[in-house]
Amino acid sequence: GRLAIVLPQGVFNNTNDRYIREFIMKKARILAVIGLHVNSFKPHTGTKTSLLLLKKWKKEELDEGENPKIKDYSIFFAVSKIPFKDNSGNYIFVKDKEGNFVSDEKGDPIYQTDLFDITNSFIKWGKERLKEGDHAFDFLDDIKEIE
């Protein structure tokens, strides 16, 4: 199974939260850590968060003690720098040179964000890992980049 979870960034930095990191690494392989902009969950919270992408260890990847056999592997890291919300929690949309909102093919306004670029970078990076024989990214085989 795969999992995407949003956690406070402190979980990755605080020494007191080491047990959480160890629990996660024992249960699943970390595929990616993406730092989200501080405004991402405003107005409800201004907590700095990260998106964690995980893949559950397969039985053959665990030793008899249920610990992962793989000790060293690549992890995708990225940080979102372009907010899709302002400091008040209002969405920010892309505007053209005249100040008009830019719409997608359905006529919906396009959010200002770099998360699509980060997603495409992860897909490309994961497919490169897959070509190198890392089967943790086999789910990316049929996934295309976002336009």
Buried (B, 14 or more C-beta within 10 A) or exposed (E): EEEEEEBBBEBBEEEEBEEEBEEBBEBBBBBBBBBBBBBBBBEEEEBBBBBBBBBEBEEEBBEEEEEBEEEEEBEBEBEBEEBBBEEEBEEBBBEEEEEEEEEEEEEEBEBBBBBEBBBBBBBEBBBEBBEEEBEBBEEBEEEEEEE
